[in-house]
Amino acid sequence: MRSEAGAGSWPAQSRRLGARVREMRELGSTMEDAIDEIGEFLRVQTQTRPYASLAGAAAVGYVLGGGIPTPVISLALGLGSRAAVSLLLRELIAPVIQQSSGRRA
């Protein structure tokens, strides 16, 4: 059951959610800038060092084409996704838990 004090915390949760949305938008903008910078770097490197660029592309193709065993890739992706979800949940749920435990005391 929800108490009236719990129902009154909706505006605070809404503000936190709004702040998270703004942070995600800023993160998206930063990621776009980073991708543009990486693209420019790769263009310059390809023009100035074509053989090194070719070797790098071959290495990436080897990895993506199955040069690394699938279980190793699955393990790495599984661990990475678990860590990302854990951090996300910690950021989203921790304030709610702290707020509710502070109300009981």
Gaussian input, Z-matrix of N, CA and C with variables (Angstrom, degrees):
# hf/3-21g

backbone

0 1
 N
 C     1     B1
 C     2     B2     1     A1
 N     3     B3     2     A2     1     D1
 C     4     B4     3     A3     2     D2
 C     5     B5     4     A4     3     D3
 N     6     B6     5     A5     4     D4
 C     7     B7     6     A6     5     D5
 C     8     B8     7     A7     6     D6
 N     9     B9     8     A8     7     D7
 C    10    B10     9     A9     8     D8
 C    11    B11    10    A10     9     D9
 N    12    B12    11    A11    10    D10
 C    13    B13    12    A12    11    D11
 C    14    B14    13    A13    12    D12
 N    15    B15    14    A14    13    D13
 C    16    B16    15    A15    14    D14
 C    17    B17    16    A16    15    D15
 N    18    B18    17    A17    16    D16
 C    19    B19    18    A18    17    D17
 C    20    B20    19    A19    18    D18
 N    21    B21    20    A20    19    D19
 C    22    B22    21    A21    20    D20
 C    23    B23    22    A22    21    D21
 N    24    B24    23    A23    22    D22
 C    25    B25    24    A24    23    D23
 C    26    B26    25    A25    24    D24
 N    27    B27    26    A26    25    D25
 C    28    B28    27    A27    26    D26
 C    29    B29    28    A28    27    D27
 N    30    B30    29    A29    28    D28
 C    31    B31    30    A30    29    D29
 C    32    B32    31    A31    30    D30
 N    33    B33    32    A32    31    D31
 C    34    B34    33    A33    32    D32
 C    35    B35    34    A34    33    D33
 N    36    B36    35    A35    34    D34
 C    37    B37    36    A36    35    D35
 C    38    B38    37    A37    36    D36
 N    39    B39    38    A38    37    D37
 C    40    B40    39    A39    38    D38
 C    41    B41    40    A40    39    D39
 N    42    B42    41    A41    40    D40
 C    43    B43    42    A42    41    D41
 C    44    B44    43    A43    42    D42
 N    45    B45    44    A44    43    D43
 C    46    B46    45    A45    44    D44
 C    47    B47    46    A46    45    D45
 N    48    B48    47    A47    46    D46
 C    49    B49    48    A48    47    D47
 C    50    B50    49    A49    48    D48
 N    51    B51    50    A50    49    D49
 C    52    B52    51    A51    50    D50
 C    53    B53    52    A52    51    D51
 N    54    B54    53    A53    52    D52
 C    55    B55    54    A54    53    D53
 C    56    B56    55    A55    54    D54
 N    57    B57    56    A56    55    D55
 C    58    B58    57    A57    56    D56
 C    59    B59    58    A58    57    D57
 N    60    B60    59    A59    58    D58
 C    61    B61    60    A60    59    D59
 C    62    B62    61    A61    60    D60
 N    63    B63    62    A62    61    D61
 C    64    B64    63    A63    62    D62
 C    65    B65    64    A64    63    D63
 N    66    B66    65    A65    64    D64
 C    67    B67    66    A66    65    D65
 C    68    B68    67    A67    66    D66
 N    69    B69    68    A68    67    D67
 C    70    B70    69    A69    68    D68
 C    71    B71    70    A70    69    D69
 N    72    B72    71    A71    70    D70
 C    73    B73    72    A72    71    D71
 C    74    B74    73    A73    72    D72
 N    75    B75    74    A74    73    D73
 C    76    B76    75    A75    74    D74
 C    77    B77    76    A76    75    D75
 N    78    B78    77    A77    76    D76
 C    79    B79    78    A78    77    D77
 C    80    B80    79    A79    78    D78
 N    81    B81    80    A80    79    D79
 C    82    B82    81    A81    80    D80
 C    83    B83    82    A82    81    D81
 N    84    B84    83    A83    82    D82
 C    85    B85    84    A84    83    D83
 C    86    B86    85    A85    84    D84
 N    87    B87    86    A86    85    D85
 C    88    B88    87    A87    86    D86
 C    89    B89    88    A88    87    D87
 N    90    B90    89    A89    88    D88
 C    91    B91    90    A90    89    D89
 C    92    B92    91    A91    90    D90
 N    93    B93    92    A92    91    D91
 C    94    B94    93    A93    92    D92
 C    95    B95    94    A94    93    D93
 N    96    B96    95    A95    94    D94
 C    97    B97    96    A96    95    D95
 C    98    B98    97    A97    96    D96
 N    99    B99    98    A98    97    D97
 C   100   B100    99    A99    98    D98
 C   101   B101   100   A100    99    D99
 N   102   B102   101   A101   100   D100
 C   103   B103   102   A102   101   D101
 C   104   B104   103   A103   102   D102
 N   105   B105   104   A104   103   D103
 C   106   B106   105   A105   104   D104
 C   107   B107   106   A106   105   D105
 N   108   B108   107   A107   106   D106
 C   109   B109   108   A108   107   D107
 C   110   B110   109   A109   108   D108
 N   111   B111   110   A110   109   D109
 C   112   B112   111   A111   110   D110
 C   113   B113   112   A112   111   D111
 N   114   B114   113   A113   112   D112
 C   115   B115   114   A114   113   D113
 C   116   B116   115   A115   114   D114
 N   117   B117   116   A116   115   D115
 C   118   B118   117   A117   116   D116
 C   119   B119   118   A118   117   D117
 N   120   B120   119   A119   118   D118
 C   121   B121   120   A120   119   D119
 C   122   B122   121   A121   120   D120
 N   123   B123   122   A122   121   D121
 C   124   B124   123   A123   122   D122
 C   125   B125   124   A124   123   D123
 N   126   B126   125   A125   124   D124
 C   127   B127   126   A126   125   D125
 C   128   B128   127   A127   126   D126
 N   129   B129   128   A128   127   D127
 C   130   B130   129   A129   128   D128
 C   131   B131   130   A130   129   D129
 N   132   B132   131   A131   130   D130
 C   133   B133   132   A132   131   D131
 C   134   B134   133   A133   132   D132
 N   135   B135   134   A134   133   D133
 C   136   B136   135   A135   134   D134
 C   137   B137   136   A136   135   D135
 N   138   B138   137   A137   136   D136
 C   139   B139   138   A138   137   D137
 C   140   B140   139   A139   138   D138
 N   141   B141   140   A140   139   D139
 C   142   B142   141   A141   140   D140
 C   143   B143   142   A142   141   D141
 N   144   B144   143   A143   142   D142
 C   145   B145   144   A144   143   D143
 C   146   B146   145   A145   144   D144
 N   147   B147   146   A146   145   D145
 C   148   B148   147   A147   146   D146
 C   149   B149   148   A148   147   D147
 N   150   B150   149   A149   148   D148
 C   151   B151   150   A150   149   D149
 C   152   B152   151   A151   150   D150
 N   153   B153   152   A152   151   D151
 C   154   B154   153   A153   152   D152
 C   155   B155   154   A154   153   D153
 N   156   B156   155   A155   154   D154
 C   157   B157   156   A156   155   D155
 C   158   B158   157   A157   156   D156
 N   159   B159   158   A158   157   D157
 C   160   B160   159   A159   158   D158
 C   161   B161   160   A160   159   D159
 N   162   B162   161   A161   160   D160
 C   163   B163   162   A162   161   D161
 C   164   B164   163   A163   162   D162
 N   165   B165   164   A164   163   D163
 C   166   B166   165   A165   164   D164
 C   167   B167   166   A166   165   D165
 N   168   B168   167   A167   166   D166
 C   169   B169   168   A168   167   D167
 C   170   B170   169   A169   168   D168
 N   171   B171   170   A170   169   D169
 C   172   B172   171   A171   170   D170
 C   173   B173   172   A172   171   D171
 N   174   B174   173   A173   172   D172
 C   175   B175   174   A174   173   D173
 C   176   B176   175   A175   174   D174
 N   177   B177   176   A176   175   D175
 C   178   B178   177   A177   176   D176
 C   179   B179   178   A178   177   D177
 N   180   B180   179   A179   178   D178
 C   181   B181   180   A180   179   D179
 C   182   B182   181   A181   180   D180
 N   183   B183   182   A182   181   D181
 C   184   B184   183   A183   182   D182
 C   185   B185   184   A184   183   D183
 N   186   B186   185   A185   184   D184
 C   187   B187   186   A186   185   D185
 C   188   B188   187   A187   186   D186
 N   189   B189   188   A188   187   D187
 C   190   B190   189   A189   188   D188
 C   191   B191   190   A190   189   D189
 N   192   B192   191   A191   190   D190
 C   193   B193   192   A192   191   D191
 C   194   B194   193   A193   192   D192
 N   195   B195   194   A194   193   D193
 C   196   B196   195   A195   194   D194
 C   197   B197   196   A196   195   D195
 N   198   B198   197   A197   196   D196
 C   199   B199   198   A198   197   D197
 C   200   B200   199   A199   198   D198
 N   201   B201   200   A200   199   D199
 C   202   B202   201   A201   200   D200
 C   203   B203   202   A202   201   D201
 N   204   B204   203   A203   202   D202
 C   205   B205   204   A204   203   D203
 C   206   B206   205   A205   204   D204
 N   207   B207   206   A206   205   D205
 C   208   B208   207   A207   206   D206
 C   209   B209   208   A208   207   D207
 N   210   B210   209   A209   208   D208
 C   211   B211   210   A210   209   D209
 C   212   B212   211   A211   210   D210
 N   213   B213   212   A212   211   D211
 C   214   B214   213   A213   212   D212
 C   215   B215   214   A214   213   D213
 N   216   B216   215   A215   214   D214
 C   217   B217   216   A216   215   D215
 C   218   B218   217   A217   216   D216
 N   219   B219   218   A218   217   D217
 C   220   B220   219   A219   218   D218
 C   221   B221   220   A220   219   D219
 N   222   B222   221   A221   220   D220
 C   223   B223   222   A222   221   D221
 C   224   B224   223   A223   222   D222
 N   225   B225   224   A224   223   D223
 C   226   B226   225   A225   224   D224
 C   227   B227   226   A226   225   D225
 N   228   B228   227   A227   226   D226
 C   229   B229   228   A228   227   D227
 C   230   B230   229   A229   228   D228
 N   231   B231   230   A230   229   D229
 C   232   B232   231   A231   230   D230
 C   233   B233   232   A232   231   D231
 N   234   B234   233   A233   232   D232
 C   235   B235   234   A234   233   D233
 C   236   B236   235   A235   234   D234
 N   237   B237   236   A236   235   D235
 C   238   B238   237   A237   236   D236
 C   239   B239   238   A238   237   D237
 N   240   B240   239   A239   238   D238
 C   241   B241   240   A240   239   D239
 C   242   B242   241   A241   240   D240
 N   243   B243   242   A242   241   D241
 C   244   B244   243   A243   242   D242
 C   245   B245   244   A244   243   D243
 N   246   B246   245   A245   244   D244
 C   247   B247   246   A246   245   D245
 C   248   B248   247   A247   246   D246
 N   249   B249   248   A248   247   D247
 C   250   B250   249   A249   248   D248
 C   251   B251   250   A250   249   D249
 N   252   B252   251   A251   250   D250
 C   253   B253   252   A252   251   D251
 C   254   B254   253   A253   252   D252
 N   255   B255   254   A254   253   D253
 C   256   B256   255   A255   254   D254
 C   257   B257   256   A256   255   D255
 N   258   B258   257   A257   256   D256
 C   259   B259   258   A258   257   D257
 C   260   B260   259   A259   258   D258
 N   261   B261   260   A260   259   D259
 C   262   B262   261   A261   260   D260
 C   263   B263   262   A262   261   D261
 N   264   B264   263   A263   262   D262
 C   265   B265   264   A264   263   D263
 C   266   B266   265   A265   264   D264
 N   267   B267   266   A266   265   D265
 C   268   B268   267   A267   266   D266
 C   269   B269   268   A268   267   D267
 N   270   B270   269   A269   268   D268
 C   271   B271   270   A270   269   D269
 C   272   B272   271   A271   270   D270
 N   273   B273   272   A272   271   D271
 C   274   B274   273   A273   272   D272
 C   275   B275   274   A274   273   D273
 N   276   B276   275   A275   274   D274
 C   277   B277   276   A276   275   D275
 C   278   B278   277   A277   276   D276
 N   279   B279   278   A278   277   D277
 C   280   B280   279   A279   278   D278
 C   281   B281   280   A280   279   D279
 N   282   B282   281   A281   280   D280
 C   283   B283   282   A282   281   D281
 C   284   B284   283   A283   282   D282
 N   285   B285   284   A284   283   D283
 C   286   B286   285   A285   284   D284
 C   287   B287   286   A286   285   D285
 N   288   B288   287   A287   286   D286
 C   289   B289   288   A288   287   D287
 C   290   B290   289   A289   288   D288
 N   291   B291   290   A290   289   D289
 C   292   B292   291   A291   290   D290
 C   293   B293   292   A292   291   D291
 N   294   B294   293   A293   292   D292
 C   295   B295   294   A294   293   D293
 C   296   B296   295   A295   294   D294
 N   297   B297   296   A296   295   D295
 C   298   B298   297   A297   296   D296
 C   299   B299   298   A298   297   D297
 N   300   B300   299   A299   298   D298
 C   301   B301   300   A300   299   D299
 C   302   B302   301   A301   300   D300
 N   303   B303   302   A302   301   D301
 C   304   B304   303   A303   302   D302
 C   305   B305   304   A304   303   D303
 N   306   B306   305   A305   304   D304
 C   307   B307   306   A306   305   D305
 C   308   B308   307   A307   306   D306
 N   309   B309   308   A308   307   D307
 C   310   B310   309   A309   308   D308
 C   311   B311   310   A310   309   D309
 N   312   B312   311   A311   310   D310
 C   313   B313   312   A312   311   D311
 C   314   B314   313   A313   312   D312

   B1=1.4442
   B2=1.5156
   B3=1.3054
   B4=1.4472
   B5=1.5142
   B6=1.3138
   B7=1.4528
   B8=1.5171
   B9=1.3186
   B10=1.4608
   B11=1.5172
   B12=1.3251
   B13=1.4656
   B14=1.5169
   B15=1.3474
   B16=1.4633
   B17=1.5091
   B18=1.3469
   B19=1.4615
   B20=1.5223
   B21=1.3426
   B22=1.4607
   B23=1.5105
   B24=1.3132
   B25=1.4608
   B26=1.5158
   B27=1.3368
   B28=1.4613
   B29=1.5278
   B30=1.3450
   B31=1.4681
   B32=1.5237
   B33=1.3141
   B34=1.4702
   B35=1.5228
   B36=1.3319
   B37=1.4621
   B38=1.5225
   B39=1.3200
   B40=1.4675
   B41=1.5312
   B42=1.3200
   B43=1.4753
   B44=1.5113
   B45=1.3312
   B46=1.4729
   B47=1.5119
   B48=1.3343
   B49=1.4613
   B50=1.5242
   B51=1.3256
   B52=1.4624
   B53=1.5205
   B54=1.3298
   B55=1.4692
   B56=1.5253
   B57=1.3125
   B58=1.4710
   B59=1.5216
   B60=1.3327
   B61=1.4662
   B62=1.5266
   B63=1.3415
   B64=1.4751
   B65=1.5183
   B66=1.3326
   B67=1.4641
   B68=1.5258
   B69=1.3309
   B70=1.4648
   B71=1.5276
   B72=1.3271
   B73=1.4702
   B74=1.5223
   B75=1.3422
   B76=1.4566
   B77=1.5276
   B78=1.3252
   B79=1.4580
   B80=1.5229
   B81=1.3294
   B82=1.4593
   B83=1.5129
   B84=1.3147
   B85=1.4665
   B86=1.5228
   B87=1.3103
   B88=1.4630
   B89=1.5208
   B90=1.3380
   B91=1.4668
   B92=1.5267
   B93=1.3284
   B94=1.4653
   B95=1.5206
   B96=1.3358
   B97=1.4684
   B98=1.5220
   B99=1.3412
   B100=1.4656
   B101=1.5264
   B102=1.3133
   B103=1.4695
   B104=1.5209
   B105=1.3379
   B106=1.4624
   B107=1.5288
   B108=1.3450
   B109=1.4641
   B110=1.5246
   B111=1.3224
   B112=1.4709
   B113=1.5216
   B114=1.3324
   B115=1.4583
   B116=1.5157
   B117=1.3200
   B118=1.4626
   B119=1.5273
   B120=1.3390
   B121=1.4663
   B122=1.5273
   B123=1.3361
   B124=1.4665
   B125=1.5265
   B126=1.3372
   B127=1.4698
   B128=1.5189
   B129=1.3226
   B130=1.4683
   B131=1.5241
   B132=1.3356
   B133=1.4669
   B134=1.5239
   B135=1.3285
   B136=1.4586
   B137=1.5283
   B138=1.3122
   B139=1.4675
   B140=1.5278
   B141=1.3387
   B142=1.4648
   B143=1.5339
   B144=1.3267
   B145=1.4721
   B146=1.5207
   B147=1.2990
   B148=1.4678
   B149=1.5275
   B150=1.3319
   B151=1.4691
   B152=1.5307
   B153=1.3215
   B154=1.4676
   B155=1.5318
   B156=1.3189
   B157=1.4680
   B158=1.5239
   B159=1.3108
   B160=1.4613
   B161=1.5280
   B162=1.3274
   B163=1.4697
   B164=1.5352
   B165=1.3314
   B166=1.4605
   B167=1.5183
   B168=1.3275
   B169=1.4667
   B170=1.5240
   B171=1.3412
   B172=1.4621
   B173=1.5303
   B174=1.3314
   B175=1.4728
   B176=1.5324
   B177=1.3282
   B178=1.4698
   B179=1.5306
   B180=1.3206
   B181=1.4639
   B182=1.5116
   B183=1.3228
   B184=1.4637
   B185=1.5282
   B186=1.3232
   B187=1.4675
   B188=1.5234
   B189=1.3313
   B190=1.4631
   B191=1.5228
   B192=1.3084
   B193=1.4585
   B194=1.5122
   B195=1.2946
   B196=1.4622
   B197=1.5119
   B198=1.3171
   B199=1.4610
   B200=1.5162
   B201=1.3096
   B202=1.4632
   B203=1.5224
   B204=1.3186
   B205=1.4720
   B206=1.5330
   B207=1.3017
   B208=1.4643
   B209=1.5311
   B210=1.3414
   B211=1.4710
   B212=1.5250
   B213=1.3234
   B214=1.4602
   B215=1.5245
   B216=1.3248
   B217=1.4590
   B218=1.5222
   B219=1.3275
   B220=1.4672
   B221=1.5187
   B222=1.3126
   B223=1.4643
   B224=1.5208
   B225=1.3308
   B226=1.4650
   B227=1.5263
   B228=1.3268
   B229=1.4591
   B230=1.5212
   B231=1.3201
   B232=1.4675
   B233=1.5146
   B234=1.3191
   B235=1.4630
   B236=1.5197
   B237=1.3240
   B238=1.4621
   B239=1.5146
   B240=1.3252
   B241=1.4673
   B242=1.5224
   B243=1.3089
   B244=1.4786
   B245=1.5158
   B246=1.3229
   B247=1.4600
   B248=1.5241
   B249=1.3302
   B250=1.4661
   B251=1.5244
   B252=1.3214
   B253=1.4648
   B254=1.5222
   B255=1.3078
   B256=1.4610
   B257=1.5256
   B258=1.3260
   B259=1.4627
   B260=1.5251
   B261=1.3148
   B262=1.4544
   B263=1.5260
   B264=1.3195
   B265=1.4656
   B266=1.5242
   B267=1.3137
   B268=1.4592
   B269=1.5269
   B270=1.3325
   B271=1.4626
   B272=1.5238
   B273=1.3111
   B274=1.4648
   B275=1.5189
   B276=1.3145
   B277=1.4665
   B278=1.5218
   B279=1.3088
   B280=1.4672
   B281=1.5254
   B282=1.3401
   B283=1.4695
   B284=1.5261
   B285=1.3260
   B286=1.4652
   B287=1.5234
   B288=1.3303
   B289=1.4664
   B290=1.5193
   B291=1.3401
   B292=1.4601
   B293=1.5268
   B294=1.3207
   B295=1.4564
   B296=1.5368
   B297=1.3230
   B298=1.4665
   B299=1.5267
   B300=1.3327
   B301=1.4670
   B302=1.5221
   B303=1.3041
   B304=1.4678
   B305=1.5108
   B306=1.3262
   B307=1.4561
   B308=1.5199
   B309=1.3400
   B310=1.4705
   B311=1.5198
   B312=1.3103
   B313=1.4697
   B314=1.5047
   A1=109.26
   A2=113.69
   A3=119.46
   A4=110.74
   A5=116.25
   A6=119.65
   A7=109.21
   A8=116.73
   A9=120.32
   A10=110.56
   A11=117.74
   A12=120.49
   A13=110.22
   A14=116.05
   A15=119.67
   A16=111.80
   A17=116.51
   A18=120.16
   A19=110.69
   A20=117.24
   A21=120.97
   A22=113.19
   A23=117.40
   A24=119.45
   A25=112.37
   A26=117.06
   A27=120.23
   A28=112.41
   A29=121.51
   A30=119.77
   A31=112.61
   A32=117.01
   A33=119.68
   A34=110.21
   A35=116.57
   A36=119.73
   A37=110.39
   A38=116.44
   A39=121.00
   A40=110.69
   A41=116.84
   A42=120.43
   A43=110.64
   A44=117.16
   A45=120.36
   A46=110.68
   A47=116.32
   A48=119.87
   A49=110.34
   A50=117.21
   A51=120.90
   A52=111.05
   A53=116.68
   A54=120.24
   A55=110.25
   A56=117.58
   A57=121.09
   A58=110.82
   A59=116.58
   A60=120.29
   A61=109.36
   A62=116.78
   A63=119.51
   A64=111.16
   A65=117.45
   A66=120.66
   A67=110.98
   A68=116.76
   A69=120.15
   A70=111.13
   A71=116.53
   A72=119.46
   A73=110.74
   A74=116.52
   A75=119.84
   A76=110.56
   A77=115.71
   A78=120.11
   A79=110.55
   A80=117.17
   A81=120.95
   A82=111.51
   A83=116.61
   A84=120.70
   A85=110.68
   A86=116.68
   A87=120.80
   A88=110.85
   A89=116.22
   A90=119.66
   A91=110.78
   A92=117.05
   A93=119.83
   A94=110.65
   A95=116.50
   A96=120.14
   A97=110.90
   A98=116.26
   A99=120.30
   A100=110.79
   A101=117.57
   A102=120.93
   A103=110.45
   A104=116.55
   A105=119.71
   A106=111.30
   A107=116.71
   A108=120.64
   A109=111.27
   A110=116.57
   A111=119.91
   A112=110.32
   A113=116.67
   A114=120.34
   A115=112.12
   A116=116.21
   A117=120.03
   A118=110.82
   A119=116.27
   A120=120.30
   A121=110.69
   A122=115.96
   A123=119.63
   A124=111.85
   A125=117.20
   A126=119.77
   A127=111.29
   A128=116.07
   A129=120.19
   A130=110.19
   A131=117.31
   A132=120.69
   A133=111.15
   A134=117.21
   A135=120.55
   A136=110.79
   A137=116.24
   A138=119.98
   A139=112.01
   A140=117.00
   A141=119.35
   A142=112.85
   A143=117.64
   A144=122.02
   A145=109.83
   A146=118.05
   A147=119.23
   A148=113.48
   A149=118.62
   A150=119.80
   A151=112.22
   A152=116.29
   A153=119.71
   A154=109.99
   A155=116.33
   A156=119.99
   A157=110.60
   A158=116.14
   A159=120.57
   A160=110.92
   A161=116.97
   A162=120.71
   A163=110.73
   A164=117.16
   A165=120.87
   A166=111.86
   A167=115.91
   A168=119.96
   A169=111.04
   A170=116.51
   A171=119.83
   A172=110.84
   A173=116.78
   A174=120.39
   A175=110.93
   A176=115.88
   A177=119.36
   A178=109.88
   A179=116.67
   A180=120.47
   A181=112.30
   A182=116.98
   A183=121.36
   A184=110.38
   A185=114.79
   A186=119.19
   A187=110.23
   A188=116.77
   A189=119.92
   A190=112.33
   A191=116.68
   A192=120.47
   A193=114.21
   A194=117.61
   A195=119.73
   A196=114.31
   A197=117.57
   A198=120.41
   A199=112.54
   A200=116.40
   A201=121.40
   A202=106.45
   A203=117.94
   A204=120.19
   A205=112.09
   A206=115.89
   A207=122.25
   A208=112.85
   A209=120.01
   A210=117.78
   A211=113.26
   A212=117.36
   A213=119.91
   A214=109.91
   A215=117.13
   A216=120.97
   A217=110.06
   A218=117.27
   A219=120.99
   A220=111.38
   A221=116.70
   A222=120.98
   A223=110.41
   A224=116.65
   A225=120.32
   A226=111.12
   A227=117.71
   A228=120.44
   A229=111.51
   A230=116.94
   A231=120.27
   A232=111.94
   A233=117.26
   A234=120.64
   A235=111.08
   A236=116.00
   A237=119.64
   A238=112.37
   A239=116.74
   A240=119.26
   A241=111.22
   A242=117.58
   A243=119.57
   A244=110.98
   A245=116.88
   A246=120.26
   A247=110.83
   A248=116.96
   A249=120.51
   A250=111.16
   A251=117.49
   A252=120.96
   A253=110.14
   A254=117.37
   A255=121.19
   A256=111.07
   A257=116.98
   A258=120.12
   A259=111.25
   A260=117.11
   A261=121.00
   A262=110.81
   A263=116.85
   A264=120.24
   A265=111.24
   A266=116.07
   A267=119.56
   A268=110.20
   A269=117.50
   A270=121.49
   A271=112.05
   A272=117.07
   A273=120.23
   A274=113.43
   A275=117.26
   A276=120.28
   A277=112.86
   A278=118.72
   A279=121.23
   A280=112.56
   A281=120.29
   A282=118.42
   A283=112.97
   A284=117.39
   A285=120.58
   A286=110.35
   A287=116.68
   A288=120.78
   A289=110.28
   A290=116.67
   A291=119.94
   A292=110.36
   A293=116.30
   A294=119.99
   A295=110.95
   A296=116.84
   A297=119.36
   A298=111.89
   A299=117.76
   A300=119.47
   A301=110.34
   A302=118.07
   A303=120.91
   A304=111.87
   A305=117.18
   A306=121.80
   A307=111.36
   A308=117.52
   A309=121.64
   A310=111.62
   A311=117.66
   A312=120.82
   A313=112.25
   D1=148.75
   D2=-178.89
   D3=-100.89
   D4=133.29
   D5=176.53
   D6=-88.08
   D7=166.53
   D8=179.45
   D9=-65.96
   D10=-32.78
   D11=178.36
   D12=-64.59
   D13=-37.81
   D14=178.09
   D15=-67.09
   D16=-37.74
   D17=-179.95
   D18=-68.65
   D19=-29.84
   D20=-179.64
   D21=-73.03
   D22=-11.52
   D23=-178.11
   D24=-85.89
   D25=-1.17
   D26=-179.19
   D27=-57.76
   D28=-45.09
   D29=179.48
   D30=-60.01
   D31=-37.21
   D32=178.90
   D33=-66.43
   D34=-42.52
   D35=178.47
   D36=-65.84
   D37=-37.32
   D38=178.44
   D39=-64.32
   D40=-40.89
   D41=177.53
   D42=-64.13
   D43=-42.42
   D44=178.71
   D45=-63.58
   D46=-41.00
   D47=178.23
   D48=-64.31
   D49=-41.36
   D50=177.03
   D51=-61.38
   D52=-40.28
   D53=177.76
   D54=-64.60
   D55=-40.10
   D56=178.36
   D57=-64.17
   D58=-40.02
   D59=178.84
   D60=-63.09
   D61=-44.32
   D62=177.52
   D63=-61.48
   D64=-40.76
   D65=178.07
   D66=-62.58
   D67=-40.88
   D68=179.31
   D69=-65.52
   D70=-38.76
   D71=177.13
   D72=-64.41
   D73=-42.36
   D74=177.42
   D75=-63.22
   D76=-40.08
   D77=177.67
   D78=-62.27
   D79=-42.41
   D80=177.80
   D81=-61.13
   D82=-41.98
   D83=178.44
   D84=-65.11
   D85=-41.65
   D86=177.96
   D87=-64.26
   D88=-39.88
   D89=178.47
   D90=-64.10
   D91=-40.50
   D92=178.07
   D93=-61.67
   D94=-42.83
   D95=178.04
   D96=-62.32
   D97=-42.41
   D98=-179.99
   D99=-64.26
   D100=-40.43
   D101=179.02
   D102=-64.66
   D103=-40.78
   D104=176.70
   D105=-61.50
   D106=-42.78
   D107=178.96
   D108=-64.47
   D109=-41.14
   D110=178.48
   D111=-63.91
   D112=-42.18
   D113=177.87
   D114=-60.49
   D115=-43.55
   D116=178.46
   D117=-64.72
   D118=-42.38
   D119=178.01
   D120=-59.54
   D121=-45.32
   D122=-179.68
   D123=-64.53
   D124=-37.66
   D125=176.53
   D126=-61.86
   D127=-46.22
   D128=-179.55
   D129=-63.97
   D130=-45.03
   D131=-179.18
   D132=-63.41
   D133=-38.69
   D134=179.95
   D135=-65.12
   D136=-37.15
   D137=179.93
   D138=-75.17
   D139=-38.06
   D140=-175.74
   D141=-88.48
   D142=-29.34
   D143=-177.78
   D144=-133.89
   D145=73.83
   D146=-174.92
   D147=-65.50
   D148=-36.57
   D149=-178.70
   D150=-70.22
   D151=-40.14
   D152=176.97
   D153=-64.97
   D154=-38.35
   D155=178.33
   D156=-64.83
   D157=-40.90
   D158=178.19
   D159=-63.41
   D160=-42.37
   D161=178.48
   D162=-63.89
   D163=-41.61
   D164=177.83
   D165=-63.13
   D166=-42.70
   D167=178.15
   D168=-63.72
   D169=-38.28
   D170=178.39
   D171=-65.11
   D172=-39.44
   D173=178.72
   D174=-64.39
   D175=-44.57
   D176=178.83
   D177=-63.41
   D178=-41.73
   D179=178.08
   D180=-62.47
   D181=-37.30
   D182=178.13
   D183=-62.40
   D184=-46.76
   D185=-179.11
   D186=-64.52
   D187=-47.92
   D188=-177.95
   D189=-70.46
   D190=-27.00
   D191=-178.32
   D192=-82.86
   D193=0.95
   D194=175.87
   D195=110.59
   D196=12.97
   D197=178.32
   D198=-64.73
   D199=-30.42
   D200=176.14
   D201=-97.98
   D202=134.16
   D203=-178.73
   D204=-56.78
   D205=141.10
   D206=-177.38
   D207=-57.13
   D208=-39.63
   D209=179.10
   D210=-61.44
   D211=-33.81
   D212=178.76
   D213=-67.10
   D214=-43.49
   D215=178.39
   D216=-64.51
   D217=-42.99
   D218=178.56
   D219=-60.69
   D220=-41.90
   D221=178.88
   D222=-63.10
   D223=-46.61
   D224=-179.09
   D225=-62.80
   D226=-45.14
   D227=179.19
   D228=-66.62
   D229=-38.64
   D230=178.76
   D231=-63.81
   D232=-44.69
   D233=179.13
   D234=-66.05
   D235=-41.51
   D236=179.76
   D237=-64.32
   D238=-42.57
   D239=179.83
   D240=-68.94
   D241=-37.18
   D242=176.99
   D243=-63.59
   D244=-41.76
   D245=178.95
   D246=-64.40
   D247=-41.33
   D248=179.90
   D249=-64.85
   D250=-43.56
   D251=179.14
   D252=-65.59
   D253=-40.21
   D254=178.59
   D255=-60.51
   D256=-45.58
   D257=178.89
   D258=-64.55
   D259=-41.79
   D260=179.56
   D261=-62.04
   D262=-47.14
   D263=179.71
   D264=-63.75
   D265=-40.34
   D266=179.28
   D267=-60.85
   D268=-40.92
   D269=179.72
   D270=-68.82
   D271=-37.81
   D272=-175.41
   D273=-84.78
   D274=-36.68
   D275=-172.62
   D276=-93.28
   D277=-30.50
   D278=-176.26
   D279=-56.11
   D280=-45.60
   D281=179.17
   D282=-61.86
   D283=-35.92
   D284=179.46
   D285=-67.09
   D286=-42.07
   D287=179.92
   D288=-66.13
   D289=-42.67
   D290=179.71
   D291=-64.21
   D292=-40.38
   D293=-179.91
   D294=-65.21
   D295=-44.15
   D296=-178.88
   D297=-69.12
   D298=-36.68
   D299=179.09
   D300=-72.38
   D301=-29.93
   D302=177.45
   D303=-71.17
   D304=-29.95
   D305=-179.99
   D306=-71.83
   D307=-33.00
   D308=-177.70
   D309=-73.04
   D310=-30.18
   D311=-174.78
   D312=-72.89

